[in-house]
């Protein structure tokens, strides 16, 4: 079951309202995406903690509707 990139972006923005989110479909199959997420919420957090926040935002869809997500996260410069 494929997931729409707009839905991924909406879920992340819902959890991290100030986030700048860019979603790229890596394989054209709706199952393999890359996400670049910049949010002030990430300030002072480790990379693992940042990624955990994004996965939490996806509300259990990771591994189900969304097979793979390559993440790049950071706080604003």
Biopython code that builds the backbone (N, CA, C, O; Angstrom):
import numpy as np
from Bio.PDB.StructureBuilder import StructureBuilder

atoms = [
    (1, "UNK", "N", (0.846, -1.177, 0.000)),
    (1, "UNK", "CA", (0.000, 0.000, 0.000)),
    (1, "UNK", "C", (0.895, 1.245, 0.000)),
    (1, "UNK", "O", (1.678, 1.444, 0.929)),
    (2, "UNK", "N", (0.785, 2.058, -1.007)),
    (2, "UNK", "CA", (1.617, 3.248, -1.150)),
    (2, "UNK", "C", (1.070, 4.415, -0.322)),
    (2, "UNK", "O", (-0.113, 4.460, 0.015)),
    (3, "UNK", "N", (1.946, 5.337, -0.012)),
    (3, "UNK", "CA", (1.570, 6.526, 0.746)),
    (3, "UNK", "C", (1.879, 7.761, -0.091)),
    (3, "UNK", "O", (2.944, 7.850, -0.702)),
    (4, "UNK", "N", (0.971, 8.692, -0.120)),
    (4, "UNK", "CA", (1.115, 9.923, -0.883)),
    (4, "UNK", "C", (2.124, 10.853, -0.193)),
    (4, "UNK", "O", (2.068, 11.019, 1.026)),
    (5, "UNK", "N", (3.047, 11.463, -0.957)),
    (5, "UNK", "CA", (4.026, 12.359, -0.335)),
    (5, "UNK", "C", (3.380, 13.552, 0.367)),
    (5, "UNK", "O", (3.911, 14.051, 1.359)),
    (6, "UNK", "N", (2.247, 14.005, -0.139)),
    (6, "UNK", "CA", (1.539, 15.105, 0.510)),
    (6, "UNK", "C", (1.039, 14.725, 1.893)),
    (6, "UNK", "O", (0.999, 15.559, 2.797)),
    (7, "UNK", "N", (0.661, 13.474, 2.054)),
    (7, "UNK", "CA", (0.200, 12.988, 3.357)),
    (7, "UNK", "C", (1.370, 12.917, 4.344)),
    (7, "UNK", "O", (1.217, 13.254, 5.518)),
    (8, "UNK", "N", (2.526, 12.481, 3.868)),
    (8, "UNK", "CA", (3.718, 12.442, 4.717)),
    (8, "UNK", "C", (4.043, 13.849, 5.203)),
    (8, "UNK", "O", (4.269, 14.075, 6.392)),
    (9, "UNK", "N", (4.063, 14.782, 4.272)),
    (9, "UNK", "CA", (4.360, 16.174, 4.616)),
    (9, "UNK", "C", (3.342, 16.726, 5.603)),
    (9, "UNK", "O", (3.716, 17.398, 6.564)),
    (10, "UNK", "N", (2.059, 16.453, 5.378)),
    (10, "UNK", "CA", (1.003, 16.960, 6.259)),
    (10, "UNK", "C", (1.144, 16.406, 7.679)),
    (10, "UNK", "O", (0.967, 17.142, 8.649)),
    (11, "UNK", "N", (1.457, 15.126, 7.805)),
    (11, "UNK", "CA", (1.637, 14.522, 9.128)),
    (11, "UNK", "C", (2.800, 15.163, 9.871)),
    (11, "UNK", "O", (2.705, 15.442, 11.066)),
    (12, "UNK", "N", (3.898, 15.395, 9.159)),
    (12, "UNK", "CA", (5.068, 16.017, 9.791)),
    (12, "UNK", "C", (4.750, 17.450, 10.188)),
    (12, "UNK", "O", (5.086, 17.875, 11.294)),
    (13, "UNK", "N", (4.110, 18.196, 9.306)),
    (13, "UNK", "CA", (3.765, 19.598, 9.614)),
    (13, "UNK", "C", (2.751, 19.696, 10.750)),
    (13, "UNK", "O", (2.763, 20.660, 11.515)),
    (14, "UNK", "N", (1.878, 18.704, 10.862)),
    (14, "UNK", "CA", (0.900, 18.698, 11.949)),
    (14, "UNK", "C", (1.605, 18.575, 13.295)),
    (14, "UNK", "O", (1.229, 19.242, 14.260)),
    (15, "UNK", "N", (2.630, 17.720, 13.361)),
    (15, "UNK", "CA", (3.368, 17.505, 14.604)),
    (15, "UNK", "C", (4.421, 18.580, 14.860)),
    (15, "UNK", "O", (4.719, 18.908, 16.009)),
    (16, "UNK", "N", (4.981, 19.124, 13.778)),
    (16, "UNK", "CA", (6.038, 20.138, 13.865)),
    (16, "UNK", "C", (5.621, 21.337, 13.013)),
    (16, "UNK", "O", (6.108, 21.496, 11.894)),
    (17, "UNK", "N", (4.726, 22.181, 13.530)),
    (17, "UNK", "CA", (4.112, 23.245, 12.712)),
    (17, "UNK", "C", (5.073, 24.208, 12.030)),
    (17, "UNK", "O", (4.744, 24.758, 10.979)),
    (18, "UNK", "N", (6.255, 24.424, 12.606)),
    (18, "UNK", "CA", (7.198, 25.368, 11.987)),
    (18, "UNK", "C", (8.124, 24.697, 10.974)),
    (18, "UNK", "O", (8.994, 25.351, 10.400)),
    (19, "UNK", "N", (7.941, 23.397, 10.755)),
    (19, "UNK", "CA", (8.874, 22.630, 9.925)),
    (19, "UNK", "C", (8.847, 23.037, 8.461)),
    (19, "UNK", "O", (7.796, 23.309, 7.882)),
    (20, "UNK", "N", (10.043, 23.069, 7.886)),
    (20, "UNK", "CA", (10.204, 23.149, 6.436)),
    (20, "UNK", "C", (10.418, 21.709, 6.001)),
    (20, "UNK", "O", (11.374, 21.067, 6.437)),
    (21, "UNK", "N", (9.541, 21.193, 5.146)),
    (21, "UNK", "CA", (9.565, 19.779, 4.784)),
    (21, "UNK", "C", (9.684, 19.630, 3.268)),
    (21, "UNK", "O", (8.927, 20.241, 2.514)),
    (22, "UNK", "N", (10.635, 18.818, 2.835)),
    (22, "UNK", "CA", (10.784, 18.466, 1.429)),
    (22, "UNK", "C", (10.747, 16.952, 1.332)),
    (22, "UNK", "O", (11.548, 16.265, 1.964)),
    (23, "UNK", "N", (9.813, 16.429, 0.536)),
    (23, "UNK", "CA", (9.671, 14.986, 0.353)),
    (23, "UNK", "C", (10.055, 14.644, -1.087)),
    (23, "UNK", "O", (9.606, 15.295, -2.030)),
    (24, "UNK", "N", (10.885, 13.623, -1.242)),
    (24, "UNK", "CA", (11.305, 13.158, -2.562)),
    (24, "UNK", "C", (10.979, 11.674, -2.690)),
    (24, "UNK", "O", (11.342, 10.879, -1.824)),
    (25, "UNK", "N", (10.291, 11.299, -3.773)),
    (25, "UNK", "CA", (10.007, 9.891, -4.047)),
    (25, "UNK", "C", (11.250, 9.299, -4.698)),
    (25, "UNK", "O", (11.594, 9.666, -5.822)),
    (26, "UNK", "N", (11.916, 8.400, -4.014)),
    (26, "UNK", "CA", (13.203, 7.879, -4.473)),
    (26, "UNK", "C", (13.094, 6.840, -5.585)),
    (26, "UNK", "O", (13.989, 6.733, -6.424)),
    (27, "UNK", "N", (12.005, 6.077, -5.597)),
    (27, "UNK", "CA", (11.904, 4.969, -6.545)),
    (27, "UNK", "C", (10.702, 5.079, -7.473)),
    (27, "UNK", "O", (10.537, 4.252, -8.369)),
    (28, "UNK", "N", (9.866, 6.080, -7.272)),
    (28, "UNK", "CA", (8.679, 6.242, -8.105)),
    (28, "UNK", "C", (7.583, 5.230, -7.797)),
    (28, "UNK", "O", (6.641, 5.065, -8.572)),
    (29, "UNK", "N", (7.718, 4.547, -6.650)),
    (29, "UNK", "CA", (6.752, 3.509, -6.311)),
    (29, "UNK", "C", (5.832, 3.869, -5.148)),
    (29, "UNK", "O", (4.965, 3.078, -4.776)),
    (30, "UNK", "N", (6.015, 5.065, -4.568)),
    (30, "UNK", "CA", (5.182, 5.479, -3.453)),
    (30, "UNK", "C", (5.511, 4.780, -2.148)),
    (30, "UNK", "O", (4.773, 4.922, -1.173)),
    (31, "UNK", "N", (6.596, 4.034, -2.108)),
    (31, "UNK", "CA", (6.999, 3.305, -0.902)),
    (31, "UNK", "C", (8.354, 3.727, -0.364)),
    (31, "UNK", "O", (8.665, 3.457, 0.796)),
    (32, "UNK", "N", (9.164, 4.383, -1.182)),
    (32, "UNK", "CA", (10.532, 4.744, -0.802)),
    (32, "UNK", "C", (10.726, 6.246, -0.974)),
    (32, "UNK", "O", (10.794, 6.757, -2.092)),
    (33, "UNK", "N", (10.815, 6.940, 0.155)),
    (33, "UNK", "CA", (10.919, 8.397, 0.130)),
    (33, "UNK", "C", (12.154, 8.871, 0.884)),
    (33, "UNK", "O", (12.726, 8.150, 1.701)),
    (34, "UNK", "N", (12.541, 10.091, 0.587)),
    (34, "UNK", "CA", (13.523, 10.823, 1.381)),
    (34, "UNK", "C", (12.810, 12.066, 1.901)),
    (34, "UNK", "O", (12.007, 12.671, 1.191)),
    (35, "UNK", "N", (13.106, 12.438, 3.133)),
    (35, "UNK", "CA", (12.511, 13.640, 3.712)),
    (35, "UNK", "C", (13.621, 14.498, 4.303)),
    (35, "UNK", "O", (14.494, 14.013, 5.023)),
    (36, "UNK", "N", (13.563, 15.769, 3.983)),
    (36, "UNK", "CA", (14.467, 16.746, 4.595)),
    (36, "UNK", "C", (13.574, 17.631, 5.446)),
    (36, "UNK", "O", (12.677, 18.295, 4.927)),
    (37, "UNK", "N", (13.816, 17.644, 6.760)),
    (37, "UNK", "CA", (12.959, 18.362, 7.700)),
    (37, "UNK", "C", (13.816, 19.303, 8.532)),
    (37, "UNK", "O", (14.783, 18.881, 9.166)),
    (38, "UNK", "N", (13.451, 20.587, 8.524)),
    (38, "UNK", "CA", (14.131, 21.600, 9.329)),
    (38, "UNK", "C", (13.096, 22.180, 10.287)),
    (38, "UNK", "O", (12.057, 22.683, 9.858)),
    (39, "UNK", "N", (13.385, 22.108, 11.590)),
    (39, "UNK", "CA", (12.445, 22.618, 12.590)),
    (39, "UNK", "C", (13.196, 23.127, 13.807)),
    (39, "UNK", "O", (14.218, 22.563, 14.199)),
    (40, "UNK", "N", (12.684, 24.195, 14.400)),
    (40, "UNK", "CA", (13.296, 24.730, 15.619)),
    (40, "UNK", "C", (13.142, 23.749, 16.782)),
    (40, "UNK", "O", (13.894, 23.828, 17.754)),
    (41, "UNK", "N", (12.194, 22.842, 16.700)),
    (41, "UNK", "CA", (11.991, 21.828, 17.739)),
    (41, "UNK", "C", (13.230, 20.933, 17.876)),
    (41, "UNK", "O", (13.465, 20.355, 18.937)),
    (42, "UNK", "N", (14.013, 20.822, 16.811)),
    (42, "UNK", "CA", (15.187, 19.963, 16.812)),
    (42, "UNK", "C", (16.381, 20.574, 17.540)),
    (42, "UNK", "O", (17.351, 19.871, 17.823)),
    (43, "UNK", "N", (16.329, 21.859, 17.845)),
    (43, "UNK", "CA", (17.453, 22.538, 18.498)),
    (43, "UNK", "C", (17.802, 21.835, 19.812)),
    (43, "UNK", "O", (16.933, 21.600, 20.652)),
    (44, "UNK", "N", (19.084, 21.505, 19.974)),
    (44, "UNK", "CA", (19.565, 20.876, 21.193)),
    (44, "UNK", "C", (19.295, 19.385, 21.285)),
    (44, "UNK", "O", (19.659, 18.757, 22.279)),
    (45, "UNK", "N", (18.670, 18.810, 20.280)),
    (45, "UNK", "CA", (18.373, 17.382, 20.278)),
    (45, "UNK", "C", (19.387, 16.635, 19.406)),
    (45, "UNK", "O", (19.900, 17.168, 18.422)),
    (46, "UNK", "N", (19.657, 15.394, 19.794)),
    (46, "UNK", "CA", (20.555, 14.566, 18.990)),
    (46, "UNK", "C", (19.854, 14.191, 17.689)),
    (46, "UNK", "O", (18.638, 14.340, 17.565)),
    (47, "UNK", "N", (20.614, 13.713, 16.738)),
    (47, "UNK", "CA", (20.055, 13.279, 15.449)),
    (47, "UNK", "C", (19.015, 12.162, 15.680)),
    (47, "UNK", "O", (17.963, 12.145, 15.041)),
    (48, "UNK", "N", (19.322, 11.245, 16.591)),
    (48, "UNK", "CA", (18.392, 10.150, 16.892)),
    (48, "UNK", "C", (17.078, 10.714, 17.444)),
    (48, "UNK", "O", (15.999, 10.285, 17.034)),
    (49, "UNK", "N", (17.164, 11.664, 18.364)),
    (49, "UNK", "CA", (15.957, 12.277, 18.927)),
    (49, "UNK", "C", (15.157, 13.013, 17.851)),
    (49, "UNK", "O", (13.927, 12.968, 17.854)),
    (50, "UNK", "N", (15.848, 13.690, 16.934)),
    (50, "UNK", "CA", (15.171, 14.381, 15.840)),
    (50, "UNK", "C", (14.407, 13.386, 14.975)),
    (50, "UNK", "O", (13.251, 13.619, 14.624)),
    (51, "UNK", "N", (15.058, 12.280, 14.635)),
    (51, "UNK", "CA", (14.420, 11.266, 13.797)),
    (51, "UNK", "C", (13.243, 10.626, 14.524)),
    (51, "UNK", "O", (12.220, 10.332, 13.906)),
    (52, "UNK", "N", (13.376, 10.410, 15.816)),
    (52, "UNK", "CA", (12.272, 9.851, 16.596)),
    (52, "UNK", "C", (11.049, 10.760, 16.549)),
    (52, "UNK", "O", (9.921, 10.273, 16.470)),
    (53, "UNK", "N", (11.258, 12.064, 16.595)),
    (53, "UNK", "CA", (10.140, 13.012, 16.507)),
    (53, "UNK", "C", (9.428, 12.901, 15.160)),
    (53, "UNK", "O", (8.200, 12.969, 15.095)),
    (54, "UNK", "N", (10.197, 12.730, 14.091)),
    (54, "UNK", "CA", (9.594, 12.586, 12.762)),
    (54, "UNK", "C", (8.830, 11.267, 12.674)),
    (54, "UNK", "O", (7.704, 11.239, 12.177)),
    (55, "UNK", "N", (9.422, 10.185, 13.145)),
    (55, "UNK", "CA", (8.734, 8.887, 13.102)),
    (55, "UNK", "C", (7.449, 8.925, 13.933)),
    (55, "UNK", "O", (6.433, 8.359, 13.530)),
    (56, "UNK", "N", (7.493, 9.585, 15.081)),
    (56, "UNK", "CA", (6.293, 9.731, 15.917)),
    (56, "UNK", "C", (5.210, 10.494, 15.159)),
    (56, "UNK", "O", (4.026, 10.169, 15.258)),
    (57, "UNK", "N", (5.622, 11.506, 14.403)),
    (57, "UNK", "CA", (4.672, 12.298, 13.614)),
    (57, "UNK", "C", (3.948, 11.449, 12.569)),
    (57, "UNK", "O", (2.827, 11.770, 12.174)),
    (58, "UNK", "N", (4.584, 10.375, 12.125)),
    (58, "UNK", "CA", (3.993, 9.524, 11.086)),
    (58, "UNK", "C", (2.949, 8.564, 11.642)),
    (58, "UNK", "O", (2.329, 7.817, 10.886)),
    (59, "UNK", "N", (2.753, 8.579, 12.948)),
    (59, "UNK", "CA", (1.649, 7.865, 13.611)),
    (59, "UNK", "C", (1.543, 6.391, 13.229)),
    (59, "UNK", "O", (0.464, 5.913, 12.879)),
    (60, "UNK", "N", (2.651, 5.681, 13.296)),
    (60, "UNK", "CA", (2.623, 4.244, 13.075)),
    (60, "UNK", "C", (2.583, 3.789, 11.627)),
    (60, "UNK", "O", (2.478, 2.591, 11.363)),
    (61, "UNK", "N", (2.664, 4.711, 10.691)),
    (61, "UNK", "CA", (2.609, 4.329, 9.275)),
    (61, "UNK", "C", (3.945, 3.795, 8.753)),
    (61, "UNK", "O", (3.990, 3.111, 7.731)),
    (62, "UNK", "N", (5.031, 4.114, 9.462)),
    (62, "UNK", "CA", (6.348, 3.628, 9.056)),
    (62, "UNK", "C", (6.374, 2.113, 9.180)),
    (62, "UNK", "O", (6.041, 1.567, 10.232)),
    (63, "UNK", "N", (6.767, 1.438, 8.116)),
    (63, "UNK", "CA", (6.791, -0.014, 8.106)),
    (63, "UNK", "C", (5.470, -0.621, 7.666)),
    (63, "UNK", "O", (5.390, -1.825, 7.421)),
    (64, "UNK", "N", (4.446, 0.191, 7.566)),
    (64, "UNK", "CA", (3.133, -0.263, 7.101)),
    (64, "UNK", "C", (2.885, 0.351, 5.718)),
    (64, "UNK", "O", (3.305, -0.202, 4.701)),
    (65, "UNK", "N", (2.204, 1.491, 5.694)),
    (65, "UNK", "CA", (1.932, 2.186, 4.430)),
    (65, "UNK", "C", (3.205, 2.765, 3.816)),
    (65, "UNK", "O", (3.318, 2.891, 2.597)),
    (66, "UNK", "N", (4.148, 3.111, 4.668)),
    (66, "UNK", "CA", (5.402, 3.727, 4.240)),
    (66, "UNK", "C", (6.540, 2.744, 4.502)),
    (66, "UNK", "O", (6.889, 2.475, 5.651)),
    (67, "UNK", "N", (7.105, 2.219, 3.435)),
    (67, "UNK", "CA", (8.115, 1.166, 3.568)),
    (67, "UNK", "C", (9.477, 1.710, 3.983)),
    (67, "UNK", "O", (10.116, 1.149, 4.873)),
    (68, "UNK", "N", (9.930, 2.789, 3.358)),
    (68, "UNK", "CA", (11.269, 3.311, 3.644)),
    (68, "UNK", "C", (11.277, 4.831, 3.585)),
    (68, "UNK", "O", (10.682, 5.442, 2.697)),
    (69, "UNK", "N", (11.969, 5.427, 4.557)),
    (69, "UNK", "CA", (12.089, 6.887, 4.604)),
    (69, "UNK", "C", (13.501, 7.261, 5.032)),
    (69, "UNK", "O", (13.895, 7.045, 6.178)),
    (70, "UNK", "N", (14.253, 7.825, 4.097)),
    (70, "UNK", "CA", (15.594, 8.331, 4.407)),
    (70, "UNK", "C", (15.424, 9.741, 4.974)),
    (70, "UNK", "O", (14.849, 10.607, 4.315)),
    (71, "UNK", "N", (15.915, 9.973, 6.179)),
    (71, "UNK", "CA", (15.709, 11.252, 6.835)),
    (71, "UNK", "C", (16.972, 12.094, 6.923)),
    (71, "UNK", "O", (18.063, 11.595, 7.196)),
    (72, "UNK", "N", (16.789, 13.383, 6.682)),
    (72, "UNK", "CA", (17.797, 14.396, 6.984)),
    (72, "UNK", "C", (17.060, 15.426, 7.822)),
    (72, "UNK", "O", (16.077, 16.013, 7.369)),
    (73, "UNK", "N", (17.530, 15.645, 9.038)),
    (73, "UNK", "CA", (16.874, 16.596, 9.931)),
    (73, "UNK", "C", (17.888, 17.595, 10.463)),
    (73, "UNK", "O", (19.075, 17.291, 10.590)),
    (74, "UNK", "N", (17.403, 18.787, 10.770)),
    (74, "UNK", "CA", (18.261, 19.798, 11.369)),
    (74, "UNK", "C", (17.414, 20.928, 11.940)),
    (74, "UNK", "O", (16.245, 21.093, 11.592)),
    (75, "UNK", "N", (18.037, 21.701, 12.825)),
    (75, "UNK", "CA", (17.433, 22.928, 13.321)),
    (75, "UNK", "C", (17.795, 24.040, 12.348)),
    (75, "UNK", "O", (18.792, 23.934, 11.634)),
    (76, "UNK", "N", (16.998, 25.108, 12.310)),
    (76, "UNK", "CA", (17.338, 26.224, 11.414)),
    (76, "UNK", "C", (18.709, 26.807, 11.762)),
    (76, "UNK", "O", (19.122, 26.809, 12.922)),
    (77, "UNK", "N", (19.389, 27.290, 10.759)),
    (77, "UNK", "CA", (20.731, 27.856, 10.958)),
    (77, "UNK", "C", (20.637, 29.198, 11.650)),
    (77, "UNK", "O", (21.660, 29.834, 11.905)),
]
sb = StructureBuilder()
sb.init_structure("model")
sb.init_model(0)
sb.init_chain("A")
sb.init_seg("    ")
for serial, (resi, resn, name, xyz) in enumerate(atoms, 1):
    if name == "N":
        sb.init_residue(resn, " ", resi, " ")
    sb.init_atom(name, np.array(xyz, "f"), 0.0, 1.0, " ", f" {name:<3s}", serial, name[0])
structure = sb.get_structure()
